[in-house]
Amino acid sequence: MKRAVILLAAVLTLLATPGRSERIIEQVWILCDPESYVTLREGPGKSKPEFGGAGVGAEFWTDNIQKNGYLHIMEIPAEETEGWIIARNIVYDRPVEINRVMEVSAVGRVACRKWVGGKIKAWLRDGDRLTVYWASPTWAVTDRGYVMTEFLKEVEEDGDEVPGL
């Protein structure tokens, strides 16, 4: 009896879940190191064949299907095909080129990560300076790694604070 109730609950959940045709289509952008690129693949996995690459700021459309840490890209410009891209380098807001020194502004420490939302690479403290290359409204690519933009402020050469991002 208990198995039947669990099975019924699972079936009802599946019926209530929106199908692929109801998925939200969104525009996304690449956020990676300026001297690097993200590989475009034929399938969701590192072992799948590569067919191109995209640098920081490249934009795509996705249906938000994720598998094995990869995001499905619906149409890849110039390639006239679909593909997969590693999700850790995707942001949902257009990044802009910054190329200036900024300062950490926080009570306590701030995580500097290996990629957007990824593993912690180092800890930064209030007043630490770093070069910000590119930033979206939520994440910045710096000379030390990826940092949330809410903890950054711009500084002038004489050290005076300037409104930041």
C-alpha positions as CSV (number, residue, x, y, z in Angstrom):
1,M,0.0,0.0,0.0
2,K,2.8,2.4,0.9
3,R,4.6,1.8,-2.4
4,A,1.3,2.5,-4.3
5,V,0.9,5.8,-2.5
6,I,4.6,6.8,-3.3
7,L,4.1,5.8,-6.9
8,L,0.9,7.7,-7.3
9,A,2.6,10.8,-5.7
10,A,5.5,10.5,-8.2
11,V,3.1,10.2,-11.2
12,L,1.1,13.3,-10.0
13,T,4.3,15.3,-9.6
14,L,5.4,14.4,-13.2
15,L,2.0,15.4,-14.5
16,A,2.2,18.8,-12.7
17,T,5.7,19.5,-14.0
18,P,5.8,21.7,-17.1
19,G,7.0,19.9,-20.3
20,R,9.8,20.9,-22.5
21,S,7.5,23.0,-24.7
22,E,6.9,25.2,-21.6
23,R,10.5,25.8,-20.8
24,I,11.6,29.4,-20.4
25,I,13.9,30.6,-23.2
26,E,16.6,33.0,-21.8
27,Q,19.5,35.0,-23.1
28,V,22.8,34.2,-21.4
29,W,26.4,35.5,-21.6
30,I,29.8,34.0,-21.1
31,L,31.9,35.2,-18.2
32,C,35.5,33.9,-18.2
33,D,39.0,35.1,-18.0
34,P,39.8,37.6,-20.7
35,E,42.6,35.5,-22.2
36,S,40.5,32.3,-22.2
37,Y,37.4,30.9,-23.8
38,V,34.7,28.4,-23.1
39,T,34.4,25.3,-25.3
40,L,31.3,24.6,-27.3
41,R,30.5,20.8,-27.4
42,E,28.1,18.6,-29.3
43,G,26.9,17.0,-26.1
44,P,26.8,17.6,-22.3
45,G,30.2,16.3,-21.2
46,K,33.9,16.8,-21.4
47,S,34.2,13.7,-23.6
48,K,31.8,15.0,-26.2
49,P,33.4,16.4,-29.4
50,E,34.3,20.1,-29.5
51,F,33.3,22.3,-32.4
52,G,34.2,25.8,-31.3
53,G,34.7,28.2,-28.5
54,A,33.3,31.5,-27.1
55,G,35.1,34.2,-25.1
56,V,33.9,36.6,-22.4
57,G,30.8,38.6,-23.4
58,A,29.6,36.1,-26.0
59,E,25.8,35.8,-25.9
60,F,23.5,32.8,-26.5
61,W,20.0,31.7,-26.1
62,T,19.2,28.7,-23.9
63,D,16.1,26.6,-23.1
64,N,17.7,26.1,-19.6
65,I,18.1,22.3,-20.1
66,Q,21.1,21.3,-17.9
67,K,22.9,18.0,-17.8
68,N,26.2,16.9,-16.3
69,G,27.1,20.5,-15.5
70,Y,26.5,21.7,-19.0
71,L,23.8,24.1,-20.4
72,H,22.0,23.5,-23.7
73,I,22.5,26.3,-26.1
74,M,19.7,26.5,-28.7
75,E,21.4,28.3,-31.5
76,I,25.0,29.1,-32.0
77,P,25.7,32.1,-34.3
78,A,27.8,31.4,-37.4
79,E,27.7,27.6,-36.6
80,E,23.9,27.3,-37.4
81,T,23.7,24.5,-34.9
82,E,22.9,23.9,-31.2
83,G,25.3,22.7,-28.6
84,W,26.3,22.5,-25.0
85,I,28.5,24.8,-22.9
86,I,29.8,24.4,-19.3
87,A,27.2,26.1,-17.0
88,R,29.8,27.5,-14.5
89,N,30.8,30.3,-17.0
90,I,27.3,31.4,-17.7
91,V,25.7,34.6,-16.3
92,Y,22.1,35.9,-16.9
93,D,23.1,39.5,-17.2
94,R,25.3,41.1,-19.9
95,P,28.9,41.5,-18.6
96,V,30.8,44.7,-19.4
97,E,34.5,45.4,-19.7
98,I,35.8,47.2,-16.7
99,N,39.7,47.0,-16.7
100,R,40.3,49.1,-13.6
101,V,41.5,48.7,-10.0
102,M,38.8,48.2,-7.5
103,E,38.8,47.6,-3.7
104,V,37.0,45.0,-1.6
105,S,34.4,46.6,0.7
106,A,33.1,44.2,3.3
107,V,32.8,43.6,7.0
108,G,34.7,40.3,7.3
109,R,36.1,38.3,4.5
110,V,34.9,37.8,0.9
111,A,35.3,34.6,-1.1
112,C,37.4,34.7,-4.3
113,R,36.3,31.8,-6.4
114,K,37.7,29.6,-9.2
115,W,34.6,30.3,-11.4
116,V,31.1,31.8,-11.1
117,G,29.8,30.4,-7.8
118,G,32.6,27.8,-7.8
119,K,35.0,26.5,-5.2
120,I,36.8,29.1,-3.0
121,K,40.3,29.9,-4.3
122,A,41.2,32.5,-1.7
123,W,39.8,34.8,0.9
124,L,39.8,38.6,0.4
125,R,39.5,41.2,3.2
126,D,38.2,44.8,3.3
127,G,40.6,47.1,1.5
128,D,42.3,44.5,-0.6
129,R,42.8,45.8,-4.2
130,L,42.4,43.9,-7.4
131,T,42.1,44.5,-11.1
132,V,38.6,43.9,-12.4
133,Y,38.6,42.9,-16.1
134,W,34.9,42.1,-16.8
135,A,31.8,42.2,-14.6
136,S,28.1,41.4,-14.7
137,P,25.7,42.9,-12.1
138,T,26.5,39.9,-9.9
139,W,30.0,38.6,-10.7
140,A,33.4,40.1,-11.6
141,V,36.4,38.5,-13.3
142,T,39.5,39.8,-11.5
143,D,43.2,39.2,-11.5
144,R,42.7,36.9,-8.5
145,G,39.5,35.0,-9.5
146,Y,35.8,35.5,-9.5
147,V,34.3,37.9,-6.9
148,M,30.7,39.0,-6.3
149,T,30.3,42.6,-7.5
150,E,28.4,43.7,-4.4
151,F,31.7,43.5,-2.5
152,L,33.7,45.8,-4.8
153,K,34.1,49.5,-5.1
154,E,36.2,51.6,-7.4
155,V,39.1,53.7,-6.0
156,E,40.9,56.7,-7.5
157,E,44.7,56.8,-7.7
158,D,44.9,59.0,-4.6
159,G,42.9,56.4,-2.6
160,D,39.6,58.3,-2.5
161,E,36.5,56.1,-2.9
162,V,34.5,56.5,-6.1
163,P,31.0,55.0,-6.6
164,G,31.6,51.5,-8.1
165,L,29.5,49.1,-10.0
